Amino acid sequence: LMPDTRVGHTFGHEFIGVVETVGSSVQTLKAGDRVMVPFNIYCGSCYFCARGLYSNCHNVNPNATAVGGIYGYSHTCGGYDGGQAEFVRVPFADVGPSVIPDWMEDEDALLCTDALATGYFGAQLGDIVEGDTVVVFGAGPVGLYAAKCSWLMGASRVIVIDHLEYRLEKARSFANAETYNFGEYDDIVIEMKKTTDFLG
């Protein structure tokens, strides 16, 4: 459903891997490093990057009026092939990838590249303060992390709403959240002091 997705484009948003070779200008990585690579591509020095708005980097996408560069996400986002491949070219390698610490498992590192980071950012955008009730709409990976991070930010009650029971079970076991299956109710009424909404 992404505009300008072309035949032959390799998908794969965020990824981890082992550096095979490095270009002559790469200073921070070497062959053999185990790295995590975020979903977006950025130069690290343009107007937007200097302000921490990396996904708006104009130096990595000829269509940058819409968005910066994103791996495996159509030519609207720069046409960069993604991580569902044997090898991936990583531009601006000194500013995007991070070396994975030896103590971190691959599966945990992979989650840091997008799902955990996006869930945390979503919770952060909610301006959660101690004692808040938080409602997360959607119990996918990002929603689960938004729920879990809400506890870290001081929420006293976390509610996750979805219609797939296996996802709601994960929200209960992984994020210690109350859950509501909207498919089982005509109406849901929840009394709250403050509501912080997320799209998970």
C-alpha positions as CSV (number, residue, x, y, z in Angstrom):
1,L,0.0,0.0,0.0
2,M,3.0,2.3,0.1
3,P,3.1,4.7,-2.9
4,D,5.7,4.1,-5.5
5,T,6.7,0.6,-4.4
6,R,8.4,-0.9,-7.5
7,V,8.8,-4.4,-8.7
8,G,12.0,-6.0,-7.4
9,H,12.3,-3.7,-4.3
10,T,13.7,-5.6,-1.3
11,F,11.6,-5.0,1.9
12,G,12.8,-5.1,5.5
13,H,12.6,-2.1,7.7
14,E,15.1,-2.4,10.5
15,F,17.8,-5.1,10.9
16,I,20.9,-6.4,12.6
17,G,23.9,-8.0,11.1
18,V,27.7,-8.4,10.9
19,V,29.7,-5.8,8.9
20,E,31.2,-7.5,5.9
21,T,33.1,-4.6,4.4
22,V,33.4,-0.8,5.0
23,G,33.9,2.1,2.7
24,S,37.0,4.2,2.8
25,S,35.3,7.0,4.7
26,V,33.8,4.9,7.5
27,Q,35.6,5.6,10.8
28,T,33.5,4.0,13.5
29,L,32.9,0.5,12.2
30,K,35.1,-2.3,11.0
31,A,34.5,-5.7,9.3
32,G,33.3,-8.2,11.8
33,D,31.4,-5.8,14.0
34,R,27.9,-6.9,15.0
35,V,25.6,-4.0,14.5
36,M,22.0,-2.9,14.8
37,V,20.7,-0.6,12.1
38,P,17.7,1.7,12.6
39,F,14.9,1.9,10.0
40,N,15.8,5.4,8.8
41,I,18.8,6.7,6.9
42,Y,20.2,10.1,7.8
43,C,23.4,12.1,7.2
44,G,23.8,13.4,10.7
45,S,24.7,17.0,9.7
46,C,21.9,18.7,7.8
47,Y,19.4,21.2,9.1
48,F,17.0,18.4,10.3
49,C,19.7,16.1,11.7
50,A,21.2,18.9,13.7
51,R,17.8,19.2,15.4
52,G,17.4,15.5,16.1
53,L,14.8,15.2,13.3
54,Y,16.6,12.3,11.6
55,S,13.6,10.9,9.7
56,N,13.3,14.2,7.8
57,C,16.9,14.2,6.6
58,H,16.9,15.9,3.1
59,N,20.3,14.6,2.1
60,V,19.2,11.0,1.7
61,N,16.0,11.2,-0.4
62,P,15.3,13.1,-3.6
63,N,11.6,13.1,-2.5
64,A,12.5,14.6,0.9
65,T,9.6,17.0,0.9
66,A,7.6,13.9,2.0
67,V,10.0,12.1,4.2
68,G,13.7,11.2,4.6
69,G,15.2,7.9,3.7
70,I,13.8,4.6,5.0
71,Y,15.1,1.1,4.3
72,G,12.8,-1.2,2.4
73,Y,9.9,1.3,2.2
74,S,9.3,2.3,-1.4
75,H,10.9,4.9,-3.7
76,T,8.8,7.6,-1.9
77,C,11.2,7.0,1.0
78,G,14.4,7.1,-1.2
79,G,14.2,3.7,-2.8
80,Y,16.6,2.0,-0.4
81,D,16.5,-1.8,-0.4
82,G,15.9,-3.3,3.0
83,G,17.0,-5.9,5.4
84,Q,15.3,-9.0,4.0
85,A,18.4,-9.8,2.0
86,E,21.7,-11.6,2.4
87,F,23.6,-8.2,2.2
88,V,22.5,-4.6,2.7
89,R,24.2,-1.4,1.7
90,V,24.2,1.0,4.6
91,P,24.9,4.6,3.6
92,F,26.3,7.1,6.2
93,A,27.4,4.2,8.2
94,D,29.1,6.3,10.8
95,V,25.9,7.9,12.0
96,G,23.2,5.2,11.7
97,P,24.3,1.8,12.9
98,S,25.4,1.0,16.5
99,V,27.7,-1.8,17.6
100,I,25.8,-4.4,19.6
101,P,27.3,-5.0,23.0
102,D,28.7,-8.5,23.5
103,W,26.2,-9.2,26.4
104,M,23.1,-8.4,24.2
105,E,21.3,-11.2,22.4
106,D,20.5,-10.7,18.7
107,E,16.7,-10.8,19.3
108,D,17.0,-8.0,21.9
109,A,19.2,-5.9,19.7
110,L,16.7,-6.3,16.8
111,L,13.9,-4.9,18.9
112,C,15.9,-1.9,19.8
113,T,16.1,-0.8,16.2
114,D,12.4,0.1,15.9
115,A,9.7,-1.7,17.9
116,L,11.0,-0.8,21.4
117,A,12.3,2.6,20.3
118,T,9.0,3.5,18.7
119,G,6.9,2.3,21.6
120,Y,9.1,4.2,24.1
121,F,8.8,7.3,21.9
122,G,5.1,7.0,21.8
123,A,4.9,6.7,25.6
124,Q,7.2,9.7,25.8
125,L,5.0,11.8,23.5
126,G,2.1,11.1,26.0
127,D,3.8,13.2,28.7
128,I,3.0,10.5,31.2
129,V,3.3,11.6,34.8
130,E,3.2,9.5,38.0
131,G,-0.3,8.1,38.6
132,D,-1.6,8.5,35.1
133,T,-3.9,6.0,33.5
134,V,-2.7,5.1,30.0
135,V,-4.7,3.5,27.2
136,V,-2.9,1.9,24.3
137,F,-4.9,1.2,21.1
138,G,-3.4,-1.8,19.4
139,A,-1.4,-4.7,20.9
140,G,1.1,-5.2,18.2
141,P,4.8,-5.0,18.9
142,V,4.9,-1.2,19.2
143,G,1.8,-1.1,21.3
144,L,3.1,-3.7,23.7
145,Y,6.3,-1.7,24.2
146,A,4.3,1.5,24.6
147,A,2.4,-0.2,27.3
148,K,5.5,-1.6,29.0
149,C,7.3,1.8,28.8
150,S,4.2,3.5,30.3
151,W,4.9,1.7,33.6
152,L,8.5,2.9,33.5
153,M,7.3,6.5,33.1
154,G,5.1,6.2,36.2
155,A,1.6,5.1,35.0
156,S,-0.5,3.6,37.7
157,R,-2.9,1.9,35.3
158,V,-2.2,0.6,31.8
159,I,-5.0,-0.6,29.5
160,V,-4.5,-2.2,26.1
161,I,-7.4,-2.4,23.6
162,D,-7.4,-4.8,20.6
163,H,-9.6,-7.4,19.0
164,L,-7.2,-10.3,18.7
165,E,-7.2,-12.4,21.8
166,Y,-3.7,-13.8,21.4
167,R,-2.3,-10.2,21.2
168,L,-4.3,-9.3,24.3
169,E,-2.9,-12.3,26.1
170,K,0.6,-11.1,25.3
171,A,-0.4,-7.6,26.6
172,R,-1.4,-9.2,29.9
173,S,1.7,-11.4,30.2
174,F,4.4,-9.1,28.8
175,A,3.2,-5.7,29.7
176,N,1.1,-6.5,32.8
177,A,-1.8,-4.5,31.3
178,E,-5.5,-4.7,31.7
179,T,-7.1,-5.6,28.4
180,Y,-10.3,-5.0,26.5
181,N,-11.3,-6.8,23.3
182,F,-13.3,-4.3,21.4
183,G,-14.9,-7.0,19.3
184,E,-16.8,-8.3,22.3
185,Y,-18.4,-5.0,23.3
186,D,-20.9,-2.6,21.6
187,D,-19.5,0.2,23.8
188,I,-16.5,0.5,26.1
189,V,-16.7,3.1,28.9
190,I,-13.7,3.6,31.0
191,E,-13.6,6.2,33.8
192,M,-10.2,7.9,33.9
193,K,-8.6,11.0,35.4
194,K,-6.4,11.5,32.4
195,T,-6.1,9.6,29.1
196,T,-3.0,9.3,27.0
197,D,-3.7,7.6,23.6
198,F,-1.3,5.7,21.4
199,L,-1.6,4.1,18.1
200,G,0.1,0.7,18.6
